[in-house]
Every structure is written in C-alpha cells, then in structure tokens.
Amino acid sequence: MKQRGGFALGLVVGLLVGLVLALGVALYITKAPVPFIDKVPQRTVEQDKAEAVRNRDWDPNAALGGVAAQRAASAAKAVPAASAAPAVAASAPPAAAQPAARDPAAILAGQGPATAARTATSPASATAAAVEPFVFFVQAGAFTRADEAEQQKARLAMGGWTARLSEREQAGRTVWRVRIGPFGTRAEADEQQQKLADAGIEAQIVRVEKP
C-alpha cells in the first residue's frame, strides 16, 4: 500500500514539475526575441498610408513612356486645334468679297475694272485678238516661163524647202510665182526669208488677206 501511495505521489509531483517547466519555457519564448523576425524593420501607420496612396495612383503603363506618351500628348493637343479650324474658316471672309486687282495695261487703255475683267476672262475675245486677218508667203521669185519656175522650185527642194507654183495674169502676161507658205504670222515669214537669204536666195514677203 505504501509503494502504491508513493508511486501516485511521485506521479503527481512529476506532472506538476512538468507543467511548471512547460510554463517557464513558454514565458521565456514569448519574452525572448525571435530569430529572423525581429531583424525586419517594423512599418509605421504613416508608411502604410503612403504605400496605399502610391498603389492607388500607380500607372502600369508608366514604364512604357517614351514615344507612346509623346504620341498621346500630341494627339491630345491636336484635338483642340482641329476643333478650332471650322471656327476660323467660318470667320474668314469669302474670296469673292475681296476686290480684284486692276491690270495696269487695262488702266492705260482706259478700261474700268469690270471691262478689264471681262476682257481677260473672255476666251472668245482673246482668240479674236490673237487671230491674224492675213496670211504670209515667202516668194522666191516670179517667172514668165514655167520651166524656170520649176527649176527654182527644185532648187528650193534641194535645200529642204517645199515650194508651190501659182499662176497669175499680170499686164496681159502669165506669171508663175514660186512661194513657200502660208505662214500664220509675219514673224514666221521673216524667219523663213532669213533662212533663204543665208542660202543665197533672194525672196520677199507677200501678205494675202484671208478669204
């Protein structure tokens, strides 16, 4: 009986001692610094608030920047300019309201602005002024014999000029004329006459009224 009582007492004492040791170890662990944890700096409330603001304003495309950001800024600036263009165009006076410049030649000729404008813009009047009422021939000789006229024509052909013969009654006699042309302007006829003179062929300019 004494052995059983001593064993039970020892068991209870051992349990109590174990509990006391476990409690002491637990208290020691809670008060002692924990490795690797206390080495990390502790964050304050202000730091947490600043971090929250940064996370709220964070732009995931900010790192791309460069050309893409510049293009976006340019497009944003171009929109107001494009929208303002219609207003500028609407405020501009029509071109028709501006007075037309007067032609100095028309002023010297005594024409008013309206008359000068009609003259300058009328195709029919410009064409009529440019048309010569005459045509011009370069006559390389007139002969009383047809064979002499043919020889002159052949001489011209050898020089590269195409001439034609025309007959005419003059003082009761038939005359064969050797002519090159017609030319629309006197300047063209003068140029041809000079070419014949350079080749040693005498010629004269004949003006004929158009039919």
Secondary structure, 3 states (H helix, E strand, C coil): CHHHHHHHHHHHHHHHHHHHHHHHHHHHHHHCCCCCCCCCCCCCHHHHHHHHHHHHHCCCCCCCCHHHHHHHHHHHHHHHHHHHHHHHHHHCCCHHHCCCCCCHHHHHCCCCHHHHHHHHHCHHHHHHHHCCCEEEEEEEEEECCHHHHHHHHHHHHHCCCCCEEEEEEECCEEEEEEEEEEECCHHHHHHHHHHHHHCCCCCEEEEEECC
